[in-house]
Amino acid sequence: MTSASRADKPVDPARDAAFKRELVALIPHLRAFARTLTGDPTSADDLAQDAMMKAWDARASFEMGTNMKAWTFMILRNQFYSEKRRSWRQSQLDQEAAERTLVAIDDPSAPVALDELRMGLGMLPAEQREALILVGAGGFAYEEAAEICGCAVGTVKSRVSRARRALQAILERGDYDRDGASASEAMGSILAHAERLSNARR
Amino acid sequence: MKKSPKGSPELDEARLRQQAIGARLRQLFDDVVNEPVPDDFLEILRRAEPESSASPAAVGKSTAEGDEA
């Protein structure tokens, strides 16, 4: 999705305008990706703005007519990792988790509470979280998600599958981090449980 | 997804939970998509824009692409 620098190219106002229109239309999606990735609205908007401006600055290297949504999501995703903003989410979680009480699930088709889902997302390994968001909410095909994440299609499928099992286990067991200390231990147990579920379904 | 060979209630239940989680995940995402975009996004973009594409009528006045004030 990248190409050689075209910095020498003359200014093309019509192309810039078309690029901008498409970029502006993508802002809500960039915000949603950033929000679900980081879990923190303020930091997410900073991330989305950074990604938007990086996309704008790199507009000469974008091939008009190709998938700008995937291209901008890839920029945002790379920005997220390069700035190691994963820690944003954790501090947010610790605070929220301290006040949380857990409710057992009696009805499997009962709606999932949004705040619990946010918590659960935050407990997933980042690469599973991003894969699940892209495929499960962002509307990307596995192939597109693989391109955005820079990995093989099979890897994305596996991450999405693991993420789904882990999220289910987290929500069912109410095992999200409550004291900030046992998170990794709980996560190991959840992932093991998810693996068993996953294997049982084959 | 196929029904499991043994028709295990546990797996059916898991499938229902997955559907519920999937629906909520999309809602979590779409809720943000449907929020109004904060003004500063468009403001930052407008400031970064060369005059030439900001107002096509003023093309002749613009200098180099990407110049910022």
Interface residues (C-beta under 8 A of the other chain):
Chain A: P10 V11 P13 A14 D16 A17 K20 L23 V24 I27 P28 H29 R31 A32 F33 R35 T36 D45 A48 Q49 M52 M53 W56 D57 A60 I105 P108 S109 A110 P111 V112 A113 L114 L117 R118 L121 L132 I133 G136 A137 G138 R164 L167 Q168 L171 E172 L197 A200 R201
Chain B: S4 L11 E13 A14 L16 R17 Q18 Q19 A20 I21 G22 A23 R24 L25 R26 Q27 L28 F29 D30 D31 V32 V33 N34 E35 V37 P38 D40 F41 L42 I44 L45 A48 E49 P50 S52 S53 P56 V59 S62 A64 E65 G66
